[in-house]
């Protein structure tokens, strides 16, 4: 599913609803968090060569809705964003600063 996500927007929609619905019944939140982090890493790789706006919007919508025990620490989320931006090329520094601010705020709320 992560491989087709850049061309099929419903793949991200499916992941979004699956993660939110499954989160309620999962007892081991730590393992669930690791699975989500791994999949986000795969998504970042899949969006290589695109502008990744769809992925950024997906993460901005998903992260604040995750339970605190499921959310990643801000440093690991920032790492994924740095990786995503590094894959895409050199954006302006204001773009990078804005992405980091939004992710930090949303993941800490």
N, C-alpha and C positions, 0 to 999 in steps of 0.2 A: 504494500500500500504506500509506503514511503517513496518508492521509486516513481510511482505515477502521480504523486501529489502535485508536482509543478504544472502538469498539464490537465489534471482532473481535480477541480476544486472540491468535489464531493468527497475526495479522500480525506482532506483536512476536516471537513464537516463530520465525517464518520468518526475520525479519531477524537474530535472534540466531544461529541456526545457519548462515545464509548468510554472515554476517560472519566468524564464527569459522572456518568451513571454507575460505573464500576467502583468508583472511589468510595461510595457509600457502604458497600458490602465488604471491602477489603479490610482484613484485620491487620496485616503486616504493612503498615504505611511506608516503612523504610524500603522494602522490596518494590513496592508500587512506584515510589519516587524514582528508584534506580531504573526501573523499566521505562518510565516516561522520559527520564533524562537520556537514556540510550536511544530511544526513538526520536527524540528531538535532535540528537546528534546525527542520526541517519537522515532526518529531514533536511538539516543544514547541508549535508553532502549532496542530497538530491537537488537542492535549489542552486547548486553551483552553475554559474553561467546565466542566471536570471537576475532580475532586479530584487527578488525576494520580498517584494511588498506584500504579497499574499501570505507568506510565512510570518512576517512581522505582525501583520494584522491578526493572524491566527493566534500567535503567542500573546499578543496584547489582550485578546479576548479571553484566552484560556487561563493564564497565570493568576489573575486576581480571583478566579472562581474556584481554584484548587484549595483544599483544606490546608491549613498551615503546616501540618505534619507531612503533607504530600509535596508542598512547594519545595523547590530547591533553594539552597542558600543563594543569596544574590551573587556571590562570587562565581558560582558555577554557571548561573544564567548569563552573567556578563561574559564569561569565557565563550559560551556558545555564540553570543552576538559578535564578539571579536572574531571568532572563527568564521562566522557567516560573512562578515564584512571583508575579512581577508580573502576569502574565496571569491567574492564579487569584484574585488578591485579596491582602489583607494578612494573612498568617499570623502567628502569634505569633513573637516573636523567638527563642524556644527552638527552634521548628520549623526556622527558617532556619539557626540555628547548628548544629543537629544535622545537617541536610542537608549543609552545607558541610564539617563535620568528616568525615562518612562519605565524601563524594566525594573530599576531599583525601587521606584515608588510603588509599582504594582505588585512586586513580589514581597514587599515589606508590609503592606496594608493588611 
